[in-house]
């Protein structure tokens, strides 16, 4: 059987113990189609699905294209419902019912996440096909990729770029000493602290992190101006291209779908992180009730937590905190720790057949510098300003290193991925979907990143 690594994201077992099985039920409910996903692997951050399962999902949208817009609208609706629930859910004495209600909505994100992957593939291929038809032979590879990248630009600003602009604005008005303990910083944190959280990993920005980021700005006024000019330039280029194709309604519809999924990819992630941030009080109360640290609550499986709420008997989860794997096959889940993880990983090991690194140009530019491989949050401090960020993929909590990077190179993701969208907003050279960058490169390597011509 062939497997595909779809994302790299480290999370606690509570997330990935409910998503594979519970989400498959929602998949069928959302699609109104039998799906029968059978395998899911989470191996210490790497997530694999069967290629044939993903292909089955893609075929549904190819055969029934009307479902594309229906799914995009439904995913947007689910994001709004999740945020509303997490903002408004009132504390109650029945922690079990609160946890159950939260997890019911949380499972849906697993389902719509898999749907997003299939939708992105179908929408991207359709856009490429329609673009080639429209411009016929007038497009070389470089011009073609430039147009695809431009048409994949998020039409709406993400919260990530809004926060960066607001922070640069603060830094341009006040000195670092004036900002320490100021109401301006407090207001900024009230608005944006959640951006540094990732699913059930509770690590909101504090004043220390914000001031450190400001200290790294070389010229805040100039950086803010560059971002605003870049966004205007992108908008102007995009509008110009739209005018070129204004009479091709099939291509315009393909562009509309692409821009919508670009927005939803980032918006969905931000909705999950914001919602989990707003309802984290539930996990603090669970920790108090069960007499464990709240950070360790998500290391328990859902069934273990529900059982403990009834009898207060807690199992030892220390081994899981060092790393774990979850294998879901045909309706059952197995959780692995220790040496068992390495055994499971061997099934997915791939040999390097080349030393070349090539991917999609997500944000144009050329940069050179020293490589830093960053696979998780705890490694972020090792990247210095101007160095090349090489990572499996980025998520909203990566912004603190993305804004320092001279360029970004990822193993995973396409033109609608988080790295692609944010790098375009920040005007940072970026190549995505190389498959092998983190395997071939190592810390300290000096590289030239060509995101203008070659994508390598």
N, C-alpha and C positions, 0 to 999 in steps of 0.2 A: 504493500500500500504506500502511496506517495503522500507525504505531508508537506504543508506550507507553513512557514513561520509567518504569522500575521502581525504580531506586535511584540515589543519588549517593554514590559511595565511591571515593576516589582510592587506587589500588593500582599496584604495579609490573607490567610486562608479563608476568612469569612467571606471575602469577595468572591474568590474563585471556587468556593465549595457550593455556592448557590447559583452562580451564573451558568455553568455548563448544563446542568440538568433542568433547573427551573426555567432557564431562558429558552430552551428548545420548545417547551410547551407554548411560550409566548410567540415564538417564531411562527408556528403553525396558526396560532390565533390571529396574529397580525397580517400574515400573508393570505390567510384563508386557503392554504394549500398544504398538503402533506410534505414534510421536509425530511424527517427521519435522520437527523444528524446522529452519528453514532460514537464519534471519538473526539476528545478534547484533552490536550496536554498542557499543563502549566509546569514548566521546569525552571524554577528559580528565576523567574522574570520573563522567560521566553514562552510564547503561546503558539501552539501548533494546532491546525485543523487538517482534516483530510482534504486533499485537493478536490476529490470527486464530490465532496459535500458542498464546497464552495462553488464548484461548477454547476451543480444542480440548482443552487440558489440563483446564480447568474442567469441560468436558462429560463427561470420563471420570469425575470424581467425582460429578457430578449423576446420570449414568446408572447408576453402580455405587457407591452410598454406602458399601458395606462396605469399599471400598478406603480410605476416609478414616482409619479407626482403624488399619488395617494400615500406612498410610504414616506416620502419627504415631508409631507404635511403632518402625517401621524407622528413621526420622530420629533418634529418641532413641537407638536402638541404635548407629547410625553415629557419633553424637557421642561416645558412650562408647568405641567402638572407636578412634576417632581420638585421643582423649586417652590411652588406654592405650598405643597405639603410640608416641606422642610422648614419653610418660614413660619407657617401658621400652626403646626402641630403643637398642641398644648401638653405640658407635662401632666402626667397622671400617675396614680398609684400602681397601675397595672403596666409594669415595664415590659412584660411579655407581649401584650397586645400592641404596645407602641413599636416594639422591635419587629413584630410580625407585619404590621402595616408598612413600616419603612422598607423591609426586605421585599415585600410584594412589588413595590414600585422599583426598587433597586434592581430586581431581576430583569425588568423590562429593558434596562440599559444594556444588559448582556445581549439580549435579542436584537435590539436595534443597532448595537455596535457591529454585529456580524452582518446585518442587513446593509449597513453603511458601506462595508468593505465590498460587498457584491455590487451595490448600486454604483459606487465609484468606478469600478472596473467597467461596467456596462456603459455608464455615461461617458467616461473618458474615451472608450473605443468608438462610440457613436460620434462624439465630437471630432475625433481624428478623421474618421471616415468622411463626415460631411465637409470638413475643412479641406481635405484633399480633393474632393469632388468639385468644390467651389473654385479653388485656385488652380486646379488642374496641374499642369506641368511647371507652373511659375514659382514653385516652392522648392528650394533646396532644404536639406535636413536642418541646417542652422535656423533658417527663417521659419521653418515649420515649427520647430521646438519653441522659438520665441513667441509665436502666435498662440500656441497651446498654453504656454506659461502665462501669457498676458490674459487670455480668456479664463484662466483659472484663478485670477486675482479676486480676493474677497471684496465684494462691493460694499460691505459694511465693516466698520472698524471693530476689531475684537476688543474685549475688555483689557487684554494684555497691552495693546498699543495705546489705548486710552490712559492706562495707568502710567506707562512710560512717558507719555507726553505731559501728563499732570506732574509727574516727578521732576522732569526737566524744567517745567515751569517754576516749580518751587525752588529748585536749585539755582535758577537764573535770578530769582528775586531776593533770596536770603543766603547768608553765609551759613556754613556748617554749624558754627557756634550758635547762631540765632535760631536754627531749626531744632537744636537739642531740647527735648521736653516741650516743644511748642504746640500750640493748638492746631497749627497747620499740619504737623506730622500726625497728630492724633486723628484729625479728620481724614487724612489720607489713609491711615490704617483702618479706620471704621469703614471706609469705602472699598479698600482693596486688599486687606490682610489675607483674605481667603485665597487669593491667586497663587499663593505658595503651597496650598494644600493639594493633595492628590488622592482622590477617592477617600478612603477611610484613614489615610495617613494624615494626621492632624499636625500641621507644622506651619501655622499662619505667620506671615511677616510680623516682625516686631520692630521697634524703633531702631535697634542695633543694625538689623539687616538693611533697613531703608537708608540709614545714614552711611553705611558702608558702600551702598550702591551709588549714592550721591558723591561720595569721596572719589569714586572711580570715574566720574564724568570729567573729561578733560576740558570741555568748553560746552556748558549746558545750553547756552543760547544758540551756538552753532549747530549742536546735535539736534536740537528741537527744530531749527530751521531746515536742516537736511531731511528730517523725517517728513515734515510738512511739504517740502518741495517734491520729495520722492512720491508722496501720496498723490499730489496734484499731477505730477508727470504721468504716473501710472493711470490715473483717471482720464487724462487727456489722450494717452495712447490707446486706452481701451475704447473710449468714445469714438476715436478716429477709426479704429478697426470695425466697430459696430456699424459705422456709417458705410464702410466698404461693403458690408454684407447685408445691408438693411432690407434688400428685396428678396433675400433668400430665407424664407420663413422656416424652413426645416432646420437650417443651420442656426438661425436665431433661437429656435426652441432648444437646440442642443447646448447653445451657450447659456441660456437661462437655467437649464438643469445643472450645468457645471457650476455656475456661480452660486446656485442655491445649495448644492452639496458642499461647496467650499465653506460657505457660511455655517452650515449645520455641523460640519466636522469639528470646527473650533467651538461653536456655540454649545454643542452637546457636551463636550469635555468641560467647558466652563460651568455649565449647569450642574453637572455631577459634582464638581469640586465645591461650588458655592453651596449647593444643597447639603452636602455632607458636612461642610463647615457650620452651616446654620443649625443642624440637628445634632451636632456632636455632644450637646448636653446629655443626650440619651446614653451615649457610651460612657460619659463621666458618671452618670447615675448608676449604670450597670456595674461599673467598676466599684463604686462605693457599696452597692448592695451585695456584691459577690466578694468584697474585700480583696480586690486585685487592682493593680495599676490600670488606669483607663487605656493607656497605650497598648496594653496586652489583650484587651477585650476582643479586638478583631483577629487575634491569633486563634480563637476558638471557632469551631464550626457552628453553624446555625443551630443544629440539633443539640450540640453540647451546651450552648448557652441556654436554650429553652429548657433543657433538662436541669441545668444548674439553678435556674430560677425557681424550679419546683422543689429541689432537694438540697441546694447549695453545695453539692459535691462537685469539686473541680478536679479535672485531670491535669497532669503535668504537661505543659506545652513549651517548656524551655528549649527543647531540641528544635522545635518549629521556628523559634525566633532567630536561629542561626541560618535557616534556609529550609525550603520544603518544595515538594512537587505534588501536583494533583493530577491524577489520571482518571478521566471519566470515560467509561466504555459501556455501551449498551445498557444504560440506566443505572450503573453503580459507580461509586467514587472510591478511589484509593488514595490515601495521603502518605507520602514518603518523606523520610528525613535521613540525614547522615549519608552514609555510603550508598544507600539505595538511590539517591538522587543521581549520583555519578553513573550508576549502572543504567538508569533510565535515559540519561543524556546520550549515551553511546549509540542508541538507536537513531539519533538525529544528527550525529556528527557528520560533517561533510569535509572532504579533503580539498585543499586549495589547489586548483588546477592552473591558476594564473597569478601573476603578481600585479596585473593591471587592475585599476580601480576606475570604474565608469558608471555613471548614473544619469539621472535626468537633471537638467538645469532648472532649478526652482526659482532662483533669484540671481540675476546676472552680475558679473564682476570677476575680477581676478585678485587673488590674495596669496601671499606666501608667508610662511611662519612655521613655528614648532608645533608639532601635534600633541594634543592631550586627549587620551581616550577616557571618556566619562560614560559609565553605564548606569550609574545610580546617583541619587541625591547626595550621599555622603562623600562622593568623589569630586564635587563641584569646586571645592576650594582650590584644587590644584591648577586650575586654568587661570592664567594671567592675561591681561589685556593684550589683544592682538594675536593671541595664539589660535591655532586651528582646532575647533571643537569637532571631534570625531566620536560618534555615538550611535547606538542601535537605532534610536529614535528620540524625539523630544516630546515633552508634555508641558502644560502651562507652568509648572514649577521650575522648568529649565531656563526661564527668562533671565534669571540672574547671571547665568553663564553665557547665554546667547548674546546678550547685549555687550559683553566684553570680547566676544570672539571676532577674529579677523575674517573667518569663513566657517561654514558649517557643512559637515559631510555626514550623511546617515546611511546605515545599512538598509533600513526599511522605509516604506512610505512612498507616496506618489505626489503629484502636483497639488492635491488637496490636503496633504498631511499638515500637521501642526508646524513642523519645521519649515515647510514650503511657504505656508501662509504668513507666518510671523517674520521669516527672513525677508520676504518681499515688503512687508510693512516697515521693517527696520532698515531695509536697503543693505543687507548683508549678503555677500556671495554665498550661494548654497547649492549643493548637489545632493539629491536624495535617491534612495533606492539602489545603492551600489551593491548590496548583498554581502560584500566582503571587506569593507573598509576597516572595521574593528578587528578583523582577523589578520589582515596583512600589515597594517600600520601598528606602530607602538609608540609609547610616550617618548618624546625627544626627537623623533624623526623630523627632518626639515622637508616640507613639501610646497609645491605650487598648486593652488586650486584654480583650475581654469573653468569658470562658470560663464564664460562668454562664448566660446567656440566649441570646446570639446566635451565638456561635462566630465572631466577627469582630473 
